[in-house]
Amino acid sequence: MALKIGDVVFYKTHPYTANDQDIKIAMYADYTAPIMVVNKKGEGEKFNTKTGRKAGEFVECIYYNSRDGKYVQKRVNAEELIKCRNSNIRSEERRFFLKDIGSEYTTVEEIKKDIEEKYIFKQVVLKSVDLELFKHKINREKENGDLVETNHLEFLPPIMTVIGCKFIDDKDKFCSHTGEPAIELKCKWYNSQSKTFSEESFRIESLYLIDLKIEGITSDLLSEYKEQIESNSFNLIELKTPLGLEGTVGLSVKYSLLQIENIVYKHYFYEALVYNLLKNSKESILINKNINEIKDGDLWGTSYPDYAYRRYLNGITSYPIKENEYYQISYNDRMNRFTKRVIKVRDIFFVIENEKKKALYENLGWTEGNISAENNEVKEFIDSSNLFFINSFGNSNVTISKDKEGERILVSSRLIKDKNIVILLETNCLLKNGEIRHFRLDGISEIRAINNGIDLFENGIINKLN
């Protein structure tokens, strides 16, 4: 296998494959070999002088042993190694932070001057950093048997500062394998084992330059995120993959709302720990963009229950739910499982079984010989079906129809408040990636309107109310 200086490689016993490094390590993770970087090449592929078979090329690989606080160089046959074919950087976003090191110049004098000007006192790291940083192991807890996932950081290389550079050979200043300048960077890092600073020289092909300012990661941006932690505001972000709204033609949710809770530094970059409103979950995002803030007062509309303004205290049927609007609901299902989710209401309807209609009429006082002509018309209408769409929901009187666009009749809200009726919301549930889901109204304990939800989630537009 042809390898070049700077290639990231695994030993063949490693659980990672050339194309897939998103694999968690179970059982005894200490048997897992380090991820290495090719540091030197041999004389090329050789043959066994006794058998004539290919003997493979020997290369020198480098990795960091965090327990000993030392870089280790090992001479390994290339046939024993697997080359990482995917990018060494696990995240598309972090590509802006880790850059290959090199020079655009060609003459010896210009190259050395260019390297010194660009990289002296800059931060660098061994190219295996991302794969080691996100190497995970899983084990079962003794108490309840749950799987616990932790980082496996035995070989995570430290962040270093460049303090010098030189040609590897004063006579032969260009690499015989690549034709590139053969330059080493002298680096310094804090050694956690010896509790002092260590120094070592590395081929520039083995290192990444770390430059958070490439994407504007400055103290001002970190301050902006920190300030939002103290507020109740949210941050509007674009989804990598839009959520198609089932049952619609071409409509999709393209944006989500995140609430920043904490800032963490993860070895060489900053992340924000956030609450994702659509997923109702905690997650982390890379800090690399300015905040697109929507304040609490601009985001939330009316809510049920509303004790502050003493509204909708007659029950949730008095709350004005509207079609094609977005809401956050707190919901208990029939299995008593509690969730919070964001929904877009498609339809509001109620269902009544035939055997419960008699009890409904008795509760409403619609008994034989004691019913008005108006109510008798409503009774006959309800006798004709089991499912009815509700219009102008939340008013003292509502209109109902057997078909979405069919004949409508006006009824008292007392009818839809009766316990024999089951009111359902047909929605696009964003917790379920925009799929159609139905929710019983009596299972909703809290509901909050999201102002201008279509503009927010579908178009990425923030409308300020104040």
Long-range contacts (C-beta under 8 A, 24 or more apart in sequence): 1-56, 1-78, 1-79, 1-81, 1-83, 2-78, 3-38, 3-41, 3-57, 3-59, 3-78, 3-81, 3-83, 4-38, 4-41, 4-177, 4-178, 4-205, 5-38, 5-39, 5-40, 5-41, 5-175, 5-177, 5-178, 5-203, 5-205, 5-206, 6-37, 6-38, 6-100, 6-127, 6-203, 6-205, 6-206, 7-37, 7-38, 7-83, 7-84, 8-35, 8-36, 8-37, 8-83, 8-84, 8-88, 8-127, 8-128, 8-131, 9-35, 9-36, 9-37, 9-38, 9-61, 9-81, 9-82, 9-83, 9-84, 10-35, 10-36, 10-81, 10-82, 10-84, 11-36, 11-76, 11-80, 11-81, 11-82, 12-80, 12-81, 12-82, 14-82, 16-82, 16-84, 16-131, 17-82, 18-82, 18-83, 18-84, 18-85, 18-86, 19-85, 19-86, 20-86, 21-84, 21-86, 21-90, 21-131, 24-136, 24-137, 24-138, 24-149, 25-135, 25-136, 25-137, 25-138, 25-152, 26-137, 26-138, 26-139, 27-139, 29-137, 29-152, 30-154, 32-135, 32-152, 32-154, 34-63, 34-64, 34-65, 34-72, 34-128, 34-132, 34-154, 34-155, 35-63, 35-84, 35-128, 35-131, 35-132, 35-135, 35-155, 36-61, 36-62, 36-63, 36-74, 36-76, 36-81, 36-128, 37-61, 37-62, 37-63, 37-126, 37-127, 37-128, 37-206, 38-206, 39-73, 39-202, 39-203, 39-206, 40-203, 41-177, 45-78, 54-79, 56-80, 62-126, 62-202, 62-206, 63-126, 63-128, 63-155, 63-157, 64-126, 64-128, 64-155, 64-156, 64-157, 64-158, 65-154, 65-155, 66-153, 66-154, 66-155, 66-156, 66-158, 66-192, 66-193, 67-154, 67-193, 68-193, 69-191, 69-192, 69-193, 69-194, 69-198, 71-126, 71-157, 71-200, 84-131, 88-127, 88-128, 88-130, 88-131, 89-130, 90-130, 90-131, 90-134, 91-130, 91-286, 93-286, 93-288, 94-130, 94-269, 94-286, 96-214, 96-215, 96-288, 97-210, 97-211, 97-212, 97-214, 97-215, 97-217, 97-268, 97-269, 98-125, 98-129, 98-130, 98-208, 98-209, 98-210, 98-268, 99-208, 99-209, 99-211, 99-214, 100-205, 100-208, 100-209, 101-185, 101-204, 101-205, 101-207, 101-208, 101-209, 102-180, 102-181, 102-204, 103-181, 108-167, 108-173, 111-181, 111-183, 112-165, 112-167, 112-183, 115-165, 115-181, 115-183, 115-185, 115-204, 116-165, 119-162, 119-165, 119-185, 119-209, 120-162, 120-163, 120-164, 120-165, 121-161, 121-162, 121-163, 122-161, 122-162, 122-209, 122-210, 122-211, 123-159, 123-160, 123-161, 123-162, 123-209, 123-210, 123-211, 123-268, 124-159, 124-160, 124-161, 124-162, 124-185, 124-187, 124-202, 124-207, 124-208, 124-209, 124-210, 125-157, 125-158, 125-159, 125-160, 125-207, 125-208, 125-210, 125-268, 126-157, 126-202, 126-206, 126-207, 126-208, 127-206, 127-207, 127-208, 128-155, 128-157, 129-156, 129-157, 129-208, 129-267, 129-268, 132-156, 132-157, 133-266, 133-267, 156-267, 158-189, 158-190, 158-191, 158-192, 159-189, 159-210, 159-267, 159-268, 160-187, 160-188, 160-189, 161-187, 161-188, 161-189, 162-186, 162-187, 163-187, 163-188, 163-199, 166-201, 168-203, 180-205, 210-268, 212-269, 212-270, 215-288, 215-289, 216-288, 216-290, 217-269, 217-270, 217-287, 217-288, 221-287, 221-290, 222-263, 222-270, 222-287, 224-290, 224-291, 225-260, 225-263, 225-272, 225-287, 225-291, 226-263, 228-260, 228-291, 228-293, 229-260, 229-261, 229-262, 229-263, 231-295, 231-296, 232-259, 232-296, 233-259, 233-293, 233-294, 233-295, 233-296, 233-299, 234-258, 234-259, 234-277, 234-293, 234-294, 234-299, 235-259, 235-260, 235-274, 235-291, 235-292, 235-293, 235-294, 236-292, 236-293, 236-294, 236-456, 236-460, 236-462, 237-285, 237-292, 238-460, 243-278, 243-430, 243-433, 243-434, 244-433, 244-434, 245-344, 245-428, 245-434, 246-428, 246-434, 246-435, 246-436, 247-346, 247-428, 247-436, 248-428, 251-458, 252-434, 252-458, 253-278, 253-430, 253-434, 253-457, 253-458, 254-457, 254-458, 254-459, 254-460, 255-456, 255-457, 255-458, 255-459, 255-460, 256-457, 257-294, 257-299, 257-456, 258-285, 260-291, 263-287, 277-328, 277-342, 278-342, 278-430, 278-431, 278-457, 279-431, 280-339, 280-340, 280-341, 280-342, 280-431, 292-462, 294-456, 294-462, 295-464, 295-466, 297-465, 297-466, 298-451, 298-462, 298-463, 298-464, 298-465, 298-466, 299-450, 299-451, 300-448, 300-449, 300-450, 300-451, 301-448, 301-449, 301-450, 301-451, 302-448, 302-449, 303-446, 303-447, 303-448, 303-449, 304-446, 304-447, 305-446, 312-394, 315-417, 316-441, 316-442, 316-444, 316-447, 317-393, 317-394, 317-413, 317-416, 317-417, 317-423, 317-441, 318-394, 318-413, 319-394, 319-447, 320-393, 320-394, 320-395, 321-345, 321-348, 321-393, 321-394, 321-425, 321-447, 322-393, 323-347, 323-348, 324-454, 325-449, 325-450, 325-453, 326-449, 326-450, 326-453, 326-454, 326-456, 326-457, 327-447, 327-448, 327-449, 327-450, 327-453, 328-447, 328-448, 328-450, 329-439, 329-444, 329-446, 329-447, 329-448, 330-444, 330-445, 330-446, 330-447, 331-439, 331-443, 331-444, 331-445, 332-443, 332-445, 333-443, 334-443, 339-431, 341-429, 341-430, 341-431, 341-432, 342-429, 342-430, 342-431, 342-450, 343-425, 343-427, 343-428, 343-429, 343-430, 343-437, 343-439, 344-427, 344-428, 344-430, 344-453, 345-425, 345-426, 345-427, 346-426, 346-427, 346-428, 346-436, 347-389, 347-404, 347-425, 347-426, 348-389, 348-390, 348-391, 348-393, 348-423, 348-424, 348-425, 348-426, 349-387, 349-388, 349-389, 349-390, 349-423, 349-424, 349-426, 350-387, 350-388, 350-390, 350-400, 350-416, 350-421, 350-422, 350-423, 350-424, 351-386, 351-387, 351-421, 351-422, 351-424, 352-382, 352-386, 352-420, 352-421, 352-422, 353-386, 354-386, 356-420, 356-421, 357-382, 357-383, 357-420, 359-420, 360-415, 360-418, 360-420, 360-421, 363-418, 363-419, 363-420, 364-414, 364-415, 364-418, 377-409, 378-409, 378-411, 378-415, 381-409, 390-416, 390-423, 430-457
